[in-house]
């Protein structure tokens, strides 16, 4: 590559060791080299140049920015070498790590013009940080040494976590007015801002689903504006989990502006950092100076930052809080959950008040779903029962009940409870009437499956309640409600209880009603908590309703836990019996086709006993005794001996 014939070498007096190889290279290449100290050049650049049009400088992270200011004014080109081998300039400008390559590049005669970012009349080389940002300063030693080993990466992650959680409940959004290059102005509230220039590999840049180029005449700015602590945590989790990779979409707590000019105005002084240097001002102006200075930079740098001519600004600010009520709310204190706004309340409340009522079509659908479910139970047809689940309209008033519980709305509570009561009575009465008409009494497998609810059924109800509340709050997922209704199955247990009423069977009535109450309480509580998370009520207002719901949930959990323990006991006994080879009187007995039932302290076991030798009554009595001792309970056997040949 062609080299300059004349240059000014700028270096601090303490850098003689680094100066020696530079002067040796210039002498070997026949380059006329003048000398000046960094201080002299910054104070009297014209006098130091003596007609030179190219400068070679030994710089650190703090001196390059003011040096570029002088270079721009004097209209000369610059080649530079970092003084510190750990300098951020190596990463920002892709400076060759080989000293010989770096020196040769500094004297190259092919300097190219690059853009500069100016922040309040200062040059920003890497980043501008404002407010509380969940990123360590790129000037810190921990940040610079975050790569190279898993231990360094872990140390960086843990330090970042501690830094972020330390300020978790102390961060406060502050009001600002943002003006972009297209004179678009909007008031908002943010907790922090990161303007990115050459530091394109930092943690903030990885949150963007786009590639940042320094040579596009724009500054890429991330505005951090969580509307709740939970949103901030989600944003922090995204930043940590994705590590060195870019995300696919913007986290909800940040917005992105790419513009040639950006102004941040505030009624109070703002503390900000330019490449780690602390500053204080009420207004912050970020401006790109296109093709401002000519620098000798590596081919790797130019390959990473290809020149892009794009006059169109990118303004993705839909995540910013711009509503006056929202801005005022989060300025006082960042809430734990994002609060819904008044317009969100109006539409949802109107919908839930309609859902809480029992119009004629609700009564008709309730009767029809009960008929279909009851007949499906007698037929033991899962497909027919699923059809009844879709028809049943009980899910809607239960979701309305959840909102009434959350907000303490007595009118909504009374209306939804009345509707649920009417629907329940209709289903019970319809099923009981059909049970009286059908001339046989037989508990089908579909009926039996709803007689012993346990904690797993409660888990299904809670998940369905979350889905139901979210679907009502988000219109885009309302089409998923039939799936929610199928998952939780409100109509079938009611109809099983109705069949029990028709047969006057208390065991059927109690088991099926317990399953229905499990679904009712689980859905209502989970939906109420979901609405709370979505911001439809403050925690203080919701405490009483949630406390009552939790009490009911606790009461219902007692029999469900007993049932779950019994199921676990069945499974444990069945697994032990099926996997054990029993040695009785010198014979190896295998138990197959097992059926286990537990009545208080007695185990009823039906099974086939398989052996290679004939099994007599003494063998079976010995097996019964062995099983009783093994399981600590009295065992009653109903077995069929089978000879294995």
N, C-alpha and C positions, 0 to 999 in steps of 0.2 A: 504494500500500500504506500502511496506517496506521503512524504513527511513534510512538515513545515520547514522553512529554511531559517526562521528567526522566531524566538519565543521569549517570553518573560516567565521566569520561574518564581512563584510566590510560595513562601514557606515560613513557618515560625522559626525563630532562632534555635529552638530546642530540637529541631528535626534534622540536624546535620547527618545523622546516620542514614536517613531515608533520602537525603539530597544527593549523597555520593553516587549511587548507581544511576540517578537521573542525569547528573552532569557527565558521567562517563558515557552514557548512551548518546547524549547530544554531541560530545566530542567525537565519538566514533562515527556518527552520521554526518558530521560537518555542519551541525546546527549551531547558529549563533545564539547563545543563551545569556540573557540578562538576569539579574537577581533583585528581589525586593522582599522585605518581610511582609507578613500578612497585615500587620497593623499599618505599615506605611502605605500599602496598596489600598486598603479600605479608606484611609484618610485622604490620600493624594493619588488617586488612580492615574490621572493623566500624566503627572510628573514621573510616575514609576514606569509607564509603558515605553516612553522614548520612541514612539512610532511603531511599536510592535502591534500586530493585529491578532496575535494568539497568546494565550496565557496557559501555562501549566502550573497547577496548584496542588500542594499537599494540604488536605483539609480534614477537619473532624466534623461531627454531626452538627455542631453549633455554628461553624464558620462558613459552611458552603452557602447557606441561604443569603447572608449579607454579601458574600462574594458574587453571587449571581445578580444581585441588585446592581453592583458596580459594572459587571460585565455587560448587562443589558444597556445601561446608560452610555458606556463607552463604545458599544457596538463592536466588541471583539469576540472571538471564539475562545472556548475553554476546554481543556482536558484536565481531569483531576484524578488524584490518587488518595484514598483514605489513609489517614495516619494510623488508626487503630484497626488491627485485623478483625475485631469484633464489631466494627461499625455497621450500622443499619444501611449505609450507603451501598454496601456490596449487594444487599438484597434488593433495595429499591431501584438501583440503576444497573444491575447485572454487571458490575465491575469484575473483570477477570481476577481470579485468585492468584494466578501466576504473576509474580512481580515483573518479569520480562514482558509478558503480554500487556499488562496494565500500563507500563511505561511507553511501549511502542504505540498503544492506542492513544495515550495522552498527547503524543506528537503528531498524530494523524492529521493530514491536511483535508480531510473530508468531513468536517463538522457539519451537523444537521440541526436545523432549528426545531425546538420542542416548546410545548405549551408550559406555562407556569401558573400555579395557583397563588393568588394574592389574597390574604386575609387581613383586613384592616391595615393595608399598606405594608404588610410583611409577607415575605415569600414562605409558603408552606410546602415542604418537600414531600412529606409522607402523609400525615393526617392532621386534621383539626378536630379536637374533642371538646364537647360542651356538656356540662351537667354530669349526671350520674350515668355512666355507661358500664355495662357488665363485661368490660374487656380490660385487661391489664394494659398499661401504657406500653407501646411498642418500644419505648426507650429503656424499659426495665430489663435487667439481666435475665430474669426468669423467662420473659417473653422471648428474648433473643436465643435462649438456650433450650427452647421447648421441643426442638427436634434433635434427632441423633441417637436417641435411645428411648426405650419404653419408660425408664425411670424419670427422665426429664419431662416426657409428655405427661406422666402421672403427676409430677410435682406442679407443672403448669396448671393442669386441670383442678387439682386440689386447691391451689392458691386462688384460682379464679372462682371456685365455689365459695371459699371463705370470704373473699372480697365481696361477692355478690350477696350472699346471705347475711353478711354483717350489716348491709344497708337495706335489707329486704323491707323492713317495716318502717324505715326512716325516709325512704324516697318520697318526694312530693313533686308532682308535676307543676311546672311553673308556666304562667301565661306568656305567649309570644305571638308576634304577628310575622307571618312568613310571606315574603315577596319573591317570586321567581323572575327569570329573565324576560318573560312575556308579560310582565306587570300584573300577574295574577296574585292577588293578596288575599289571605284568609287568616283569621285568628284561630288559635288552637292552644293546647297545653301539652308540653313534652317533658320527659325526664332527662333526655340527653340527645346528642347529635354527634354523628361521625361523618366528617367530610374526607373523602379518600382521594389522594393524588397518586403518588408513586407506590405507596404501601398497599398494593393490590392483593397481597396474600394474607392480610390480617384477618382476625376472627370476624370482624364486621363485614368485610367484603364477601366472605363465604356464605353470608345469609342472603345474598342476592342471587336470583336465578338468571343472571345475565353476566356477561364478561365485561370487565371494566377496562377501557383503554384510556391511557393518559393523553393520547394524541387525537382526541375527538372534539376539542374545543369546548368540553363540558366538564363540570365537576360533579362527581357522584356523591350524593349526600344521603345518609340514612338518618331518619328521625325516629327516635325511640319514644313511643307514647303508649305504654300499657294502660288499659282502663280499669285494671284490677290487679291485685297481687297474684292471683292465680294465672292471669294472662302473662304477667311478668315471668312467673316460674316456667310456664310453657315455652316462652321465648328463650329463657336461659337454658332450658333442657335441650331445645333445638340447637342452640349455639354450641353446647358441649357435645351432644351425641354425634353431630355431623362432623366434628373434628376439622380435618383439613379439606373436606369435600363440600361442594356447594349444595344448597337445598333446592328442591323442585319448585317451591312457591314461597312467597313472603310470609313470615310469621305474622300473626294478627297484631302483634305489638309494635310493628315497625312499618314505616312508609319510606318511599324512595323517590328522590327527585334528582334528575340529571339535567343540568341547566348551565348556561354560560355565566349566569349571575344568580346569586341567592342572598337575600338579606333577612336576618333574624333581628327583630326589634323587641325590646322588653322594657317594662316600666321600672325595672330595677337592674342594677349592675349584674352582669353575667360573668362567671368565672369560666375561662376556656383555656385550652392548651394548644399551642402550635408546635408540633413535633416535640411535645413534652415541655415546652417553655410556657410558664403560667402567665396569663394575661387577664385583664378585667375591663369590661366595657358594657354599655347598655345596648349598643347596636353592633352586630357582627356582619360584615360584608364579605362574601366569598365571590371572587371574580376570576375568570380564566383570562390570561393574557396569551392569545394565540401566537405561536411561533415567536416567542419572546426572546429566547437566547439560543445561540449556536453552541452545541456541546459535542465532544467526542464521546460517543457511547457505543457499546458493543453491538454486534449483529444480533445477539440474543435479546437485547433490550428492544431493538427496533422490530424484531420478529414478534415479540410479545405485545407491542404497542404500535400496531399498524395505523397509519394516518387514516382517519375516517371523517369524511365530510358529511355531517348530519345537522341540518338547521333545526330539526324538530326536537323540542324538549320532551323528556319523559317525566310525567308527574303522576305517581301512584300514591295518592294520599287518601284513599277510601278508608284506610285503617286509622287515620288521624281523628281524634275527638274534635269535631267542629261545632257540634250542637252546643248552644249557650248553656243549657241545663247540665249537659254532660261535663263541659269544661269547668263550670262552677262546682260541680259535685266532686270531681277528682282532685281539684285544687285544695279543698278542705282536708281531705284525707283519702288516700288510695284505698278503695274498699277491698275486702277479701275476694268477692266475686263481682263480675261486671254487672252493673245495674241496668235493667231495661229502662228505656225512655218512655215518656208519656204516650207517644204515638204507638209504641209497641204494646203498651197496656191496653189501650182502647180496643184495638182490633181483636186481641186475644180474649179480653174480658167479654166482649159481645158474643164471641163464638162460644165461650164456656157457659155463659148464662143461657144461651139457646140450648146447649147440650144438656144442661141440668134439668130442663123441663121434660114432661112426659106427654107429648102430643099424641094424636091418634095413631100416626105411623109408628111411633115407639111401641105402643101397646100391641099393635098388629104384629110387628116384627118379633116382639118378645114371645107372643103366643106361637107364632110359626116356628121360631127357632126352638122352642120347647118341644113342640110336636116332632120336629125333625130329629132333635137330639134324643128324645125318649125312644122313638122307633129305632134309631140307630143303635142305641144301647141294647135294646131287646134283640136286634139283629146281630149285635157285636160287629158292626161295620164301621171301621175307622173312617172310611170315605164319607159316609153319611154324617157322622159326628162332626167331621171337619166342616161340612157344609153348614151345620147348625152353629158352629163357632163363628163363621163369617156373618151369618144372619143376626146373631145376638147383638143388640145395641147397648149392652150394659157398660162397655168400656168408656163411653163418652161421659156419662154422669159421674163415674168414679174419678175421672181426670178433673172434672169440675169440683168434685168433693175435695180433691187434693189442693186445688187453689183456694178453696174456702178455708181449709185447715191452715194453710200457710199464712193467709192474710187476715184470718179471724173474721171473715165476712159471714155474718150470721144468716143473711138472706140467701147467699149462695149455698151455705151449708144446709139450711133447711130444705131448699128446693132440691138439691142433688140427693140428699138422704131420702126424701119423699119419693123421688123417681126411682132410686135404687130399691126402696122397699116395695113399691108397686111392681117393678119388674121381677123382684124375687118372689113375691106372692103369686104372680101370674105363672111363673115357671113351675113353682112347687105345685100349684093347683092343677095346671095342665098335665104335668107328669103323673100326679096322683090319680087323676081321672082316667088317663090311659092305662095305668097299672091296674085299676079296678076293672076296666073293660077287657083287657087281655086275660084269657082264662088260665094262664099258667104262671107259676112263680119259680123262676130260675135265674140265679145270679150268673150272668154272662161274664166272660173275661174283661170286657170293657167296663162293666159295672164294678167288678172286683178291683180293677186298677185304680179306682177313685175312692176306695174305702179306707186306705191307710196312708194318708198324707204325711210327709216328713219334711225335714229341712231343705231337701232338694227342691220340693215344690215351692217353698218360700223363696228360694233363689230364683226360680223361674218367674215368680210374681214380681220380685224386685226388678229384675232385668226388663220385664214387660212394662212396668210402671215408668222406668226411666225412658224407654223407647216411646211410650205413649205420650208422655209430657213433652219430650223433645219434638215429636211429630206435630203436636198441636202448636208448639211455639215456633216451629220452622215450617212454613207452608210448603217448601220444596220437598219435604219428606212425608207429607200427609198421605201420599199414596201407599206408604208402608203400613198404615194402620190395620188393614185386613190381616197382614202377617202377624202383627202384635196380638190381635184377637185370637188367632189360631194358636199362638204360642202359649197364651195364658189360660185358655179354655174355661170361660166363666159359666157358660150354659150347662155343659155336661154334669158337673158335680151338683148343681141345683136340681137337675132332672133326676139324678140318682137319689138325692134326698127326697124328691117328690115320689119316686117309686117306693122308697122305704115307707113314706107316709101311707101310700095306697096299700102296702102290705102290712102296715103296722109293725115294722121291724126297726127297733131302736138302734141296733148296731149299724144298719145301713144309713139311717137318718143322721146319727152323730158323726160317722166317718166322712160322709159326703159334705155335710154342713161345715165340718172343720176345714175341709179342702177349700170350700167356697170362701169362708172367712179368711183363710190364709191368703187366697188370691186378692180379696178385697182390701185387707189391711196392708199387704205387701205392695200392691199397686199404688194405693193412696199415699203411703209414706214415701215410697221411692219417687213418685211423681212430684210430691211436695218438695222433697230435697232437690230434685232436678230443677223445678221452677226457682228454688232459692239460689241455686248455682247460676242459673241464667239471669238472675238479678230482678225477679219480679216481686221481691219483698226483702226488707232488711232483716238481719238475723234477730234483732231485738223484738221486732213485731211478730216474728214467726215462732218464738220460743215456746209459747204456751201450746199452740197447736201441735208442734213437733213433739213436745213432751208427752202429750196425751197419746199421740200415735205410737211413740216408742213404748209407752206403757202397754198398750194393746198388743203391740208386736211381741213384747216380752212375755205376756200372758199366753199368747198363741204359741210361742216358741217352746213352751214347756211340753205340751203333748207331742209337738212335732219332734222335739229332741228325743223323747221316749220312743217314738215310732222309728226314728232314725237309728237309735241304739238297737232296737229289736231287729231292724233290717241288717245291721252290721253283725249282730249275733247270729242270725240265720246264715249269713254269708260265711262267717268264720267257721261255724259248725259244718256247713255243707262242704267248704273247701277242705277242712281237716278230714272229714269222712271220705271224700273222693280221692284224696291224694295219699292216704295212709294204707299200707298193707298190714292187716291185723293178724298177729300170730296167735291162733287159738288151738290148743291141743295138738301142736305140731302141724297145723294146717294154715295155709296162707289165704285169708279171706279178703276179697275186694268188694267194695260197696259201689253199685252203679244205679243209674236212674233214680237219683235221690230226690226226695221231697221232704222238706223240713218244716215243722210248725212248732211254735213255742207257746205253751199255756202256763203262765206264771213260772213255776220252777220246774216244769216238766217239758221234756223235749219229745215230740212225736216224730218218729223217723220211719219213712217208707222207703224201701230200697230193694234192689236185687242183690243177693249175696252170691258171689261167684267164687268157685274154688276148683282145684284140680282133683279133689277127693270129695266123696259124699259128705254133706253137712247134716248133722242130726240135731235134735232138740237141745242136747247138752251143750253143743258148740254155740248155738244161738243164745242160750242163757248166759254162757261165759262171755259172749260178745256184748250182750246187754250190760253185764256187770262191768266189763272193761270200759265201755263208753260212758257209763254213769260216773265212774271214778275219773275218767279222762276229762269230762266236761263239767264235773261238779254239780250235776243235776240228775234227777231221775229221768231215765230214758224208757220210752215205750216204743217197742219195735213192731213193725208190720213188714215182714220180709218174705221174699220169694227165693228159695235156694235154686241156684243154677250150677250145673256141672260143666266145668271148663276142660275140654279134651285137647 
